[in-house]
Amino acid sequence: MQTAAREDWIAARRALLAREKAHTRERDALAAARRALPALKIDKEYAFEGPDGRETLADLFAGRSQLMVYHFMYGPDWAEGCPSCSFWADNFDGIDVHLAHRDVTFLMVSTAPVAVIDAYRRRMGWRMKWVSCAGSDFNRDMNVSFTPEEIEQGDAFYNFQPKGFPSTEAPGLTCFRRQGDGIFLTYAAYGRGLDGFNGAYQLLDLAPKGRDEDGLPWPMAWLRRRDQYED
């Protein structure tokens, strides 16, 4: 860690601030480019099970024109939900109320049975809506669920290319727009594209030691479900 006199620290911080402002302007331009992407019409019918019973994709909008879905890794035969997705969900809990006031419905979806999902949601203390797409092609069509054969062959289509994925379930976030009776996929993000949705990571990026993941067997080897840390 370098140190500096106050005047030198202010000068260095101002120089970095200029870069941060440029990054903010570029981020705003990138967000506008996302919104300008062409939309993909969804023609297939999907069924979900959740706290409101059986629902269609249209029902999930809950009367709003926009829908955001976080694809939480939780397979049909898994004992627990993914710890990384649980980390992300800790950051999501409570934001659905605010998003609803901007005409956005936010929820999570998994292929696990609804009873299993509900038990894990209660364990974690989350309040947001979480539905099961078991028996539906929804997660496969959104490129976040794969067959064992696709995993073995290494050609699972993830993050917009057939590069493979090490699990039958993958994380992602998909955004939809409803216009009249039509439903359209407007955006999807996977892998590192999900980083910006994790407020804890954004704060760690400001900390003196950053994410402090260098030297670990894999970047998130430190992570535990929040009720499984030793202390």
C-alpha positions in Angstrom: 0.0 0.0 0.0 1.4 3.4 -1.0 1.1 6.5 1.1 1.1 10.2 0.2 0.8 13.6 1.7 -2.7 15.0 1.7 -2.2 17.3 -1.3 -0.7 14.5 -3.4 -3.6 12.2 -2.3 -6.2 14.7 -3.4 -4.4 15.1 -6.8 -4.3 11.4 -7.3 -7.9 11.0 -6.3 -9.0 13.8 -8.7 -7.1 12.0 -11.5 -9.0 8.8 -10.7 -12.3 10.7 -10.4 -11.9 11.9 -14.0 -11.6 8.2 -15.1 -14.6 7.3 -12.9 -16.7 10.1 -14.5 -15.7 8.8 -18.0 -16.7 5.3 -16.9 -20.1 6.6 -15.7 -20.8 8.3 -19.0 -19.8 5.1 -20.9 -22.0 3.0 -18.6 -24.9 5.3 -19.3 -24.3 4.9 -23.0 -24.0 1.1 -22.7 -27.3 1.0 -20.8 -29.0 3.0 -23.6 -27.5 0.5 -26.1 -29.0 -2.4 -24.1 -32.4 -0.8 -24.2 -32.0 -0.3 -27.9 -31.4 -4.0 -28.6 -34.0 -5.7 -30.8 -36.5 -7.8 -28.9 -37.2 -11.6 -29.4 -40.8 -12.6 -29.4 -41.7 -15.4 -27.1 -44.2 -17.7 -28.8 -44.0 -20.8 -26.5 -46.3 -21.3 -23.5 -44.6 -21.8 -20.1 -46.0 -22.9 -16.8 -44.7 -22.1 -13.3 -45.6 -23.1 -9.8 -45.2 -20.7 -6.9 -46.9 -19.0 -4.0 -49.8 -17.9 -6.2 -50.3 -21.4 -7.7 -49.9 -22.3 -11.3 -49.1 -19.3 -13.5 -48.1 -18.6 -17.1 -45.3 -16.3 -18.1 -47.9 -13.6 -18.8 -49.2 -14.0 -15.2 -45.7 -13.5 -13.8 -45.8 -9.9 -15.0 -48.4 -9.2 -12.2 -50.1 -6.5 -14.3 -46.9 -4.7 -15.1 -45.3 -4.3 -18.5 -41.8 -5.4 -17.5 -40.5 -8.6 -15.9 -37.0 -9.4 -14.6 -36.2 -13.1 -13.8 -33.1 -14.2 -11.9 -32.3 -17.9 -12.8 -31.3 -19.3 -9.5 -29.2 -22.6 -9.7 -31.3 -25.1 -7.9 -31.7 -28.5 -9.7 -34.6 -30.9 -9.1 -32.6 -33.3 -7.0 -30.2 -30.8 -5.3 -30.0 -30.8 -1.5 -29.5 -27.1 -1.3 -29.6 -24.0 -3.5 -26.4 -22.8 -5.1 -24.2 -20.8 -2.6 -23.2 -18.3 -5.2 -26.8 -17.7 -6.3 -27.7 -17.4 -2.6 -25.1 -14.7 -2.3 -26.8 -12.8 -5.2 -30.3 -13.4 -3.7 -29.1 -11.8 -0.4 -28.5 -8.7 -2.5 -31.9 -8.9 -4.2 -34.1 -9.3 -1.2 -36.4 -6.3 -0.8 -35.6 -4.6 -4.1 -38.7 -6.1 -5.7 -40.9 -3.5 -3.9 -38.9 -0.6 -5.4 -38.7 -2.1 -8.9 -42.5 -2.6 -8.8 -42.8 1.2 -8.6 -41.0 1.5 -11.8 -43.3 -0.9 -13.6 -41.0 -3.9 -13.2 -41.8 -7.2 -11.6 -38.8 -9.0 -10.2 -38.7 -12.7 -9.2 -36.5 -15.8 -9.2 -37.0 -19.1 -11.0 -35.5 -22.6 -10.6 -36.1 -26.1 -11.8 -36.4 -27.4 -8.2 -39.9 -28.4 -7.0 -41.9 -25.5 -5.5 -42.1 -27.1 -2.1 -38.3 -27.4 -2.0 -37.9 -23.8 -3.2 -40.2 -22.5 -0.5 -38.5 -24.4 2.3 -35.1 -23.0 1.2 -36.5 -19.5 0.8 -37.9 -19.6 4.4 -34.5 -20.9 5.6 -32.7 -18.0 4.0 -35.4 -15.5 5.2 -36.0 -14.1 1.7 -39.3 -12.3 1.0 -39.2 -12.1 -2.8 -41.3 -14.2 -5.1 -39.6 -17.4 -6.3 -41.3 -19.9 -8.7 -40.5 -23.3 -10.1 -40.4 -24.0 -13.8 -40.2 -27.8 -13.3 -41.7 -29.7 -16.2 -41.3 -26.6 -18.4 -38.7 -25.7 -21.1 -38.3 -22.2 -19.8 -34.8 -22.5 -18.3 -33.6 -24.6 -21.2 -34.9 -22.0 -23.7 -33.2 -19.3 -21.6 -29.9 -21.3 -21.9 -29.5 -21.9 -18.1 -30.4 -25.6 -17.9 -28.5 -28.4 -19.7 -28.6 -32.1 -20.1 -25.9 -34.4 -18.7 -25.0 -35.2 -22.3 -24.4 -31.5 -23.1 -22.2 -31.2 -20.0 -20.2 -34.3 -20.9 -19.7 -33.2 -24.5 -18.8 -29.7 -23.4 -21.2 -28.0 -25.8 -23.8 -26.5 -23.5 -24.9 -23.2 -25.0 -24.1 -20.6 -22.3 -23.4 -16.8 -22.5 -24.4 -16.9 -26.2 -21.9 -19.5 -27.4 -21.6 -23.3 -27.2 -18.6 -23.2 -24.8 -19.9 -25.6 -22.3 -20.8 -25.3 -18.6 -19.7 -27.5 -15.6 -23.2 -28.0 -14.2 -26.7 -28.9 -15.4 -27.9 -25.5 -14.0 -26.4 -22.1 -14.6 -27.1 -18.5 -13.4 -28.6 -15.8 -15.5 -30.9 -12.9 -15.6 -33.5 -12.3 -18.3 -35.7 -9.3 -19.0 -39.0 -9.3 -20.7 -41.5 -6.7 -22.0 -45.2 -7.2 -22.5 -47.0 -5.2 -25.2 -50.6 -6.1 -25.7 -50.8 -9.9 -25.8 -47.2 -10.2 -27.0 -44.2 -11.1 -24.7 -40.7 -10.2 -25.8 -37.2 -11.1 -24.5 -35.3 -7.8 -24.4 -32.1 -8.6 -22.5 -30.2 -11.5 -21.0 -27.0 -11.7 -18.9 -24.9 -14.6 -17.8 -21.5 -15.2 -16.1 -19.5 -12.1 -15.3 -22.4 -10.1 -16.8 -24.2 -10.7 -13.5 -21.5 -9.0 -11.4 -23.2 -5.6 -11.5 -26.3 -7.1 -9.8 -24.4 -8.0 -6.6 -24.1 -5.0 -4.3 -21.7 -6.7 -1.9 -19.2 -7.2 -4.7 -19.6 -3.5 -5.8 -18.7 -2.5 -2.2 -15.8 -4.9 -2.0 -14.4 -3.3 -5.2 -14.1 -0.1 -3.2 -12.4 -1.7 -0.2 -8.6 -1.4 0.3 -8.2 -5.2 -0.4 -10.8 -5.4 -3.1 -12.5 -8.8 -3.4 -9.3 -10.4 -2.0 -9.8 -13.5 -4.0 -6.3 -13.9 -5.4 -4.6 -17.1 -4.4 -7.9 -19.0 -3.8 -8.5 -22.3 -5.6 -11.3 -20.4 -7.4 -12.5 -16.8 -7.0 -15.5 -17.6 -4.7 -13.9 -20.4 -2.7 -14.4 -18.2 0.4 -18.1 -17.9 0.0 -20.6 -19.7 2.2 -24.4 -19.6 2.5 -25.0 -16.9 5.1 -26.1 -19.4 7.7 -23.0 -21.6 7.2 -20.1 -19.3 8.1 -18.2 -20.7 11.0 -18.6 -17.5 13.1 
